[in-house]
Amino acid sequence: MRVERAAVIPGLVLMLAGLSACGGPREVPVQNARVGDVLVAAEGTRVELAQAFQPGVSNGLYKGAVRLYGPGQPADGRLQALNAVCSIKDTPGWPAYDNVYGYPISAVAEAAQLSGKSRWQILYHFDGRIEASGGLKPQAWTARLRDNLCRRGEFDDSTARQ
């Protein structure tokens, strides 16, 4: 009996460890997300939807708010008003980059207001270059959020494949 337990317990520990590794927050594509859903989980930072993104014109101008949790953030999270302008690769007249920009806010309602607050901006060029200005440097969560908002990478739900 003791021999059997000794063999079962390490297996059980390995199984539980494997499940906990997969048990991180499930990312929700922005088009299906509701307030409180996790849009992005990357390198210890979790980005939750705080205000639904309002889709804009055909190039995918999105405006909304997110709450950041993780390293360098307060325990109750940090709100950011956020915009994303998604472009279309190899299309004349369209920029050759996606643009993600925003600024910290204290309340979700501030996301709807035009603000003179210090802004940050990150341009994700289609040739792989990344340009940043303002107080926020490109991070894993910013790139992954760009993918979610612009429906790129794992978030690509396009049925048209080239």
Residue frames as qw, qx, qy, qz and C-alpha x, y, z in Angstrom:
[[0.000, 0.885, 0.466, 0.000, 0.00, 0.00, 0.00],
 [0.295, -0.807, 0.100, 0.501, 2.77, 2.44, 0.87],
 [0.427, -0.124, 0.598, 0.666, 4.57, 1.68, -2.37],
 [0.226, 0.623, 0.655, 0.364, 1.41, 2.51, -4.36],
 [0.127, -0.944, -0.245, 0.183, 0.94, 5.83, -2.56],
 [0.422, -0.585, 0.324, 0.611, 4.57, 6.71, -3.10],
 [0.355, 0.130, 0.667, 0.642, 4.06, 6.17, -6.83],
 [0.084, 0.752, 0.618, 0.214, 0.72, 8.00, -7.02],
 [0.243, -0.851, -0.199, 0.420, 1.62, 11.14, -5.08],
 [0.294, -0.407, 0.377, 0.778, 4.45, 12.34, -7.39],
 [0.174, 0.333, 0.737, 0.561, 2.18, 11.75, -10.38],
 [0.100, -0.826, -0.554, 0.036, -0.60, 13.74, -8.74],
 [0.301, -0.721, 0.017, 0.624, 1.80, 16.57, -7.93],
 [0.273, -0.122, 0.571, 0.765, 2.99, 16.69, -11.56],
 [0.069, 0.568, 0.732, 0.369, -0.58, 16.71, -12.85],
 [0.181, -0.871, -0.384, 0.247, -1.60, 19.56, -10.51],
 [0.326, -0.549, 0.235, 0.734, 1.51, 21.55, -11.46],
 [0.226, 0.147, 0.682, 0.680, 0.65, 21.12, -15.13],
 [0.033, -0.737, -0.654, -0.168, -2.92, 22.25, -14.58],
 [0.252, -0.826, -0.192, 0.466, -1.85, 25.33, -12.64],
 [0.327, -0.284, 0.420, 0.797, 0.53, 26.31, -15.46],
 [0.053, 0.348, 0.699, 0.622, -2.40, 26.25, -17.87],
 [0.184, -0.691, -0.682, 0.157, -4.72, 27.90, -15.39],
 [0.178, -0.203, -0.030, 0.962, -3.79, 31.52, -16.13],
 [0.388, 0.550, 0.321, -0.666, -6.47, 33.96, -17.17],
 [0.532, 0.387, 0.671, 0.342, -8.10, 33.20, -20.50],
 [0.040, -0.297, 0.196, 0.934, -7.70, 36.03, -22.99],
 [0.425, 0.625, 0.629, -0.184, -10.91, 37.15, -24.67],
 [0.348, 0.298, 0.430, 0.778, -10.92, 38.64, -28.18],
 [0.031, 0.167, 0.199, -0.965, -12.01, 42.27, -27.98],
 [0.407, -0.109, -0.463, -0.780, -15.06, 41.68, -30.18],
 [0.636, -0.344, -0.674, -0.149, -16.39, 39.18, -27.59],
 [0.378, -0.021, -0.590, 0.713, -15.17, 40.91, -24.42],
 [0.360, -0.809, -0.374, -0.276, -17.28, 42.37, -21.64],
 [0.116, -0.788, 0.357, -0.487, -16.16, 44.72, -18.89],
 [0.676, -0.526, 0.473, -0.209, -13.90, 42.78, -16.51],
 [0.966, 0.221, 0.097, 0.093, -12.77, 40.23, -19.12],
 [0.516, -0.551, 0.428, 0.497, -9.04, 39.70, -19.62],
 [0.607, 0.765, -0.090, -0.193, -7.93, 41.03, -23.00],
 [0.588, 0.588, -0.497, 0.247, -4.26, 40.23, -22.51],
 [0.764, -0.609, 0.210, 0.041, -2.08, 38.29, -20.09],
 [0.748, 0.535, -0.212, 0.330, 1.62, 38.68, -20.87],
 [0.531, 0.300, -0.459, 0.646, 4.77, 38.46, -18.74],
 [0.304, -0.300, -0.650, 0.629, 2.94, 38.96, -15.45],
 [0.192, 0.177, 0.076, -0.962, 0.75, 41.83, -16.64],
 [0.172, 0.488, 0.855, 0.044, -2.99, 41.34, -16.98],
 [0.119, 0.052, -0.162, -0.978, -5.06, 43.81, -19.02],
 [0.156, 0.476, 0.845, -0.185, -8.78, 43.82, -18.30],
 [0.016, 0.513, 0.472, 0.717, -11.48, 45.63, -20.23],
 [0.104, -0.327, -0.527, 0.777, -12.71, 48.57, -18.13],
 [0.427, 0.577, 0.182, -0.672, -14.87, 50.26, -20.78],
 [0.744, 0.376, 0.532, 0.148, -16.00, 48.65, -24.02],
 [0.270, -0.266, 0.423, 0.823, -14.07, 49.80, -27.06],
 [0.504, 0.693, 0.270, -0.439, -16.09, 51.84, -29.49],
 [0.621, 0.135, 0.539, 0.552, -15.18, 50.77, -33.02],
 [0.093, 0.670, -0.042, -0.735, -14.66, 53.64, -35.42],
 [0.568, 0.635, -0.243, -0.463, -14.19, 54.03, -39.11],
 [0.947, 0.268, -0.145, -0.102, -13.08, 51.29, -41.45],
 [0.499, 0.548, -0.585, 0.330, -9.41, 51.39, -40.44],
 [0.740, -0.323, -0.561, 0.181, -10.29, 50.21, -36.96],
 [0.023, 0.479, -0.358, 0.801, -10.07, 53.26, -34.77],
 [0.616, -0.468, -0.633, 0.030, -10.89, 51.94, -31.31],
 [0.048, -0.517, 0.347, -0.781, -11.40, 54.01, -28.18],
 [0.764, -0.465, -0.413, -0.172, -11.96, 52.54, -24.72],
 [0.258, -0.734, 0.494, -0.387, -10.37, 51.93, -21.34],
 [0.824, 0.021, -0.556, 0.112, -8.40, 49.12, -19.76],
 [0.553, -0.759, 0.281, -0.200, -7.14, 48.34, -16.26],
 [0.595, 0.477, -0.614, 0.203, -3.58, 47.04, -15.86],
 [0.788, -0.570, 0.189, -0.135, -2.59, 44.62, -13.09],
 [0.930, 0.137, -0.107, 0.324, 0.89, 43.32, -12.39],
 [0.655, -0.199, -0.087, 0.723, 4.45, 44.54, -11.98],
 [0.218, 0.038, 0.057, 0.974, 4.69, 48.27, -11.38],
 [0.334, -0.480, -0.432, -0.687, 0.91, 48.67, -11.00],
 [0.368, -0.318, 0.491, -0.723, -1.06, 49.41, -7.82],
 [0.208, 0.038, 0.958, -0.195, -2.81, 46.43, -6.20],
 [0.462, 0.544, 0.559, -0.422, -6.20, 47.64, -7.46],
 [0.597, 0.441, 0.513, 0.431, -4.84, 48.19, -10.99],
 [0.113, -0.463, 0.110, 0.872, -4.16, 51.25, -13.10],
 [0.525, 0.693, 0.470, -0.154, -6.70, 52.67, -15.54],
 [0.247, -0.277, 0.458, 0.808, -5.62, 53.76, -19.00],
 [0.591, 0.658, 0.149, -0.442, -7.69, 55.47, -21.68],
 [0.471, -0.231, 0.724, 0.448, -6.63, 53.70, -24.83],
 [0.627, 0.638, -0.022, -0.447, -6.99, 54.18, -28.57],
 [0.553, -0.163, 0.710, 0.404, -5.82, 51.94, -31.37],
 [0.548, 0.653, -0.144, -0.503, -5.72, 52.75, -35.06],
 [0.710, -0.067, 0.672, 0.200, -5.30, 49.55, -37.03],
 [0.277, 0.613, -0.406, -0.618, -4.01, 49.78, -40.57],
 [0.918, 0.287, 0.253, -0.105, -4.14, 47.48, -43.57],
 [0.525, -0.434, 0.545, 0.489, -0.83, 46.13, -44.84],
 [0.317, -0.012, 0.677, 0.664, 0.16, 46.92, -48.44],
 [0.198, 0.765, 0.610, 0.058, -2.83, 49.19, -49.06],
 [0.327, 0.350, 0.114, 0.870, -2.13, 52.49, -50.85],
 [0.224, -0.627, -0.097, -0.740, -2.94, 55.54, -48.76],
 [0.781, -0.590, -0.157, -0.130, -2.88, 53.64, -45.48],
 [0.165, -0.792, 0.567, -0.156, -0.03, 53.93, -42.98],
 [0.734, 0.240, -0.634, 0.036, 2.33, 50.97, -42.80],
 [0.192, 0.136, -0.765, 0.600, 1.88, 50.59, -39.06],
 [0.463, -0.656, -0.578, -0.148, -0.66, 50.09, -36.28],
 [0.069, 0.479, -0.291, 0.826, -0.86, 52.88, -33.72],
 [0.573, -0.564, -0.588, 0.089, -1.66, 52.29, -30.03],
 [0.183, 0.363, -0.273, 0.872, -1.82, 55.30, -27.75],
 [0.514, -0.662, -0.531, -0.120, -3.30, 56.35, -24.44],
 [0.043, 0.527, -0.392, 0.753, -2.91, 58.03, -21.10],
 [0.248, -0.203, -0.843, 0.431, -3.51, 57.21, -17.43],
 [0.373, -0.507, -0.242, -0.739, -6.92, 58.12, -16.00],
 [0.150, -0.184, 0.719, -0.653, -8.47, 58.06, -12.52],
 [0.559, 0.281, 0.599, -0.500, -12.01, 57.08, -13.53],
 [0.470, 0.262, 0.771, 0.340, -13.44, 55.22, -16.52],
 [0.269, 0.865, 0.400, -0.140, -15.59, 58.24, -17.48],
 [0.145, -0.788, 0.298, 0.519, -12.40, 60.17, -18.28],
 [0.497, -0.031, 0.733, 0.464, -11.76, 57.88, -21.25],
 [0.354, 0.705, 0.589, 0.173, -14.55, 59.61, -23.19],
 [0.037, -0.963, -0.044, 0.264, -13.05, 63.08, -22.70],
 [0.635, 0.623, -0.147, 0.433, -10.41, 64.66, -24.85],
 [0.655, -0.715, -0.041, 0.242, -7.49, 65.17, -22.53],
 [0.303, 0.867, -0.342, 0.199, -4.33, 67.21, -22.43],
 [0.765, -0.541, 0.350, 0.014, -2.78, 64.65, -20.11],
 [0.075, -0.601, 0.746, 0.276, 0.61, 63.24, -20.94],
 [0.910, 0.273, 0.028, -0.310, 0.11, 60.65, -23.63],
 [0.423, -0.390, 0.764, 0.293, 2.12, 57.70, -24.73],
 [0.746, 0.530, -0.081, -0.395, 2.15, 56.28, -28.24],
 [0.501, -0.308, 0.766, 0.260, 3.57, 53.14, -29.82],
 [0.645, 0.542, -0.255, -0.475, 3.75, 52.57, -33.58],
 [0.702, -0.137, 0.691, 0.103, 4.04, 48.93, -34.65],
 [0.351, 0.593, -0.454, -0.565, 5.44, 49.13, -38.19],
 [0.949, 0.203, 0.075, -0.231, 4.67, 46.25, -40.53],
 [0.640, 0.567, -0.482, 0.191, 8.43, 45.89, -41.25],
 [0.787, -0.246, -0.474, 0.309, 8.99, 45.00, -37.56],
 [0.251, 0.284, -0.297, 0.876, 10.19, 48.39, -36.33],
 [0.367, -0.731, -0.569, 0.091, 8.62, 49.79, -33.17],
 [0.189, 0.415, -0.128, 0.881, 8.59, 53.49, -32.33],
 [0.419, -0.656, -0.602, 0.178, 7.53, 54.81, -28.94],
 [0.115, 0.442, -0.141, 0.878, 7.02, 58.24, -27.48],
 [0.573, -0.599, -0.054, -0.557, 5.70, 59.46, -24.14],
 [0.365, -0.581, 0.602, -0.408, 5.98, 57.77, -20.78],
 [0.881, -0.067, 0.423, -0.203, 5.26, 54.14, -21.72],
 [0.016, 0.503, -0.789, -0.352, 7.82, 51.88, -23.37],
 [0.758, 0.124, -0.476, -0.427, 6.75, 48.98, -25.60],
 [0.392, -0.312, 0.800, -0.332, 6.10, 45.88, -23.52],
 [0.022, 0.074, 0.978, 0.192, 4.77, 42.38, -24.10],
 [0.198, 0.557, 0.720, -0.363, 1.27, 43.46, -23.04],
 [0.250, 0.650, -0.050, -0.716, 1.22, 46.47, -25.41],
 [0.163, 0.303, -0.775, -0.529, 2.17, 44.29, -28.38],
 [0.020, 0.234, 0.972, -0.007, -0.35, 41.60, -27.43],
 [0.223, 0.618, 0.490, -0.573, -3.09, 44.20, -26.90],
 [0.248, 0.523, -0.389, -0.717, -2.34, 45.60, -30.35],
 [0.100, 0.050, -0.942, -0.316, -2.77, 42.07, -31.73],
 [0.105, 0.447, 0.840, -0.288, -6.10, 41.70, -29.92],
 [0.231, 0.668, 0.228, -0.670, -7.48, 45.09, -30.98],
 [0.311, 0.569, -0.460, -0.607, -6.24, 44.78, -34.56],
 [0.927, 0.131, 0.249, -0.249, -7.16, 41.06, -34.78],
 [0.476, 0.658, -0.583, -0.013, -3.63, 39.95, -35.61],
 [0.051, 0.385, -0.887, 0.251, -1.65, 36.87, -34.66],
 [0.046, -0.172, -0.966, 0.188, -3.61, 34.47, -32.46],
 [0.256, 0.486, 0.486, -0.680, -6.54, 36.92, -32.45],
 [0.216, 0.238, -0.541, -0.777, -6.93, 36.82, -36.26],
 [0.508, 0.290, 0.735, -0.342, -10.52, 35.76, -36.87],
 [0.390, 0.508, -0.339, -0.689, -10.46, 36.48, -40.60],
 [0.824, 0.197, 0.522, -0.095, -12.04, 33.88, -42.82],
 [0.635, 0.767, -0.096, 0.007, -10.23, 35.32, -45.85],
 [0.691, -0.479, 0.398, 0.368, -6.79, 33.75, -46.11],
 [0.397, 0.793, -0.334, -0.318, -4.30, 34.74, -48.77]]
